[in-house]
Every structure is written in structure tokens, then in C-alpha cells.
Amino acid sequence: MELSKRSLVIFCLGWLVSLVLLSYVAGYYYMEFQKEAHLGREYEDMYNELVQNYTSLLNDHLTLIQQYESEKQNLTELLGKYGSCIMRVNVCIDYKEWNATVVWYNDTIVPLGCDVLQATKIVTIMNYTFWPAYQASFVDAINGVWNRGACFWMWYRWDNKTKTWKYGEAGADRYKLTNGEIIRWRYEIPSYL
Amino acid sequence: MHCKHVALLTVMASLCIGIQLIPRPPNVESTSLICFLVGFLFGASFGAFLGALTMFINGFLSLWGFAGTIMPFQILGMALMGFMGGVYRKSLGGSVSISKILNLEVSFLAAFFTLIYDIITNIGWAVPSNTPVIAALIAGTWFTIVHVVSNTVLFGAAFFGLVRIVANLLGEDTWSYQKGV
């Protein structure tokens, strides 16, 4: 089979096409390689920076732990020193009519002779009004939940004899707590209403 | 141009556009084949005109959206494809029998002119968008390869078969269609 001059020229063109396509592929992979190499360098820099930051954070963390341990030791010593001047009480905040959640603050350390209002102020943010006529304070809000409509903050104490909650007999700042006593604040519609 | 040829041009352009608008893998197309075939059968200028007209209409109706600044380059590329069909027909002379060598020839020509088409259209995309031409060519490597390979296979498998079918339809001798156009 003899090839004409035309056929030879066309086959040469075909060969040229394959060469061009090969060079395209080579160029494509070269560009991809360059891109990957650049990204590799970028990631390496980021990794080194991350390691530096992490090491620095780790050192800070260790320093903080040391400070914490030292403070804890100081506080433990202070607690031992003033152990006879404190007592522990349990405070419950029951948001019944607001969102029905209940939060306990157990073993709250309070000064000896502390009243319900002071103990509650230690664990919450309270708003209250002192009424000179009654020589007692009336609680308006606990942790941003305000008395509204028929709903009020009422306080109870746990009666160990009857194993029931008893309504507070006096204003919260008129009742002195004893060691281990359990009190509860409840956002409710009072039963007497 | 004779009204018969206007009608033929319209039908072929509609066929090309119709095929162009059918959902298909990117860069797999048969417009090149039809333009080259028309150029081969009815003359270089007729093929070039069909290629240009097809890409002009396709520029507005394409599934990929309006062609924009790339349209003149597509027109140029496809016109070249149709034109080269006529040139190839002329280079074959009057009495050539269809053979495997001719099938290979047409495949290789398809590969070459598809590559030229892709280079032209890539330049048409790169220049207005201020992209280096080499980078644009390399970025389109896989599209170019798909285009070249699909056209090579399509031309090799279908070109002379279509020539024979059209010849039978027109009831004329395979190598006599250029007369009178």
C-alpha cells in the first residue's frame, strides 16, 4: 500500500496534534505540580505557626494551672483558719412559672448568722426593696426574672421534721439560717392569691 | 445562491443547532462533522458559511448561555472547519475510492482542525479576560482532549458513511455534488 503525499501530510498533522496534546498534558501537570508545591509551602508555614501558637498556649495554660493551685492552697488555708465562722447551706432557685427550670446551689459557703437574702445574693443577682413599715425586704427579681402579674418570688425552707417545704414565715432578711439548712425560691402564683 | 442551496443551508443549520442544543457531555459535538461534510459535498465556501451561521445562532441559544466575546472566534473556527471540508474534497480529485486510508485521513484532519478550533476559541476567551494564552490553553487541556478524541472517532466512524448516504439520497455520484454550488 503506497501512501500519497497528501496522506503523509495529513498523518504528519495527526502526529503534530498528538504532540501538542501531550505537551498540553505535560503543561497541565506542571501547573498542578506548581500549585500543589505552593499550597504545600503555605500549609507548612501555617503548621509551623500553629505549633508556635499551641506551644505558647500550652505554656500559658501551665502557668495558669500553677497560679490556680497556689490560689487554691491559699483559699484552703483561709477556709481552715475561718472554718468556725462559716456554715454551708443549700439554695434552690425554681423558675416554675417562668420556664420551669430548677437550679441548685449546694454547699454554698455563707458567714455564720447569715439570713436567706444574703445567702441568695451570694449565688444569684437579686433586686429587692426594703419596706421600712415592715422592717423587711421584698424580693422583686432573681437573675432578671421579675415579679409580674400574679407571679412572685416566694421563699420556702425545708422542714426536716415533717419532710415538707414550709413557706418562709418572715421576710427573707429577717430569717437567720443555720448550718446545713435548705431553702428554696420559687417563682409562682402564691397559694393565698 | 440558488434557492435550492438556501433551503439546504437552512435545513443543515437547523440540524446543527438542534444537535447543539441537545443535552450532551461538554465538548462532544457533531456540528464539526456536519459542517465539514457540507463543505466536502457542496463546496468550501458553502461549508464555511454553514459553520459561521451555525455558531452565530448557537451563540444566542446555547445551553451554556450567551457566547459574548467568544462568538466571533467560534464563528471563525467553525467556518474554517466547513471550509477545510471543501479543500479536502478538492485535494482528493475526481476519482477516488473510499478506503481505510481515507477514513484515517479524515480522522486525522478532524483532530487537527478540532485542535485549531479549540486554540482559536481559547484565545478568544483568554484575550478579553486578560489571561495568558498559554495558561488558558493548558487550563482547557481535558476539554480539548475530549473534543479532539471525540471528533477523531466520530469523523473516522461516520464521515464517509454519511457521504454515501447523502449521495444515495440525492441520487448522484459520490464525487459530483460540488458541481453547480
Interface residues (C-beta under 8 A of the other chain):
Chain A: M1 L3 R6 S7 I10 F11 L13 G14 L16 V17 S18 V20 L21 Y24 V25 G27 Y28 M31
Chain B: S91 L92 I101 L104 E105 S107 F108 L109 A111 F112 L115 I134 A135 L137 I138 A139 T141 W142 T144 I145 V148
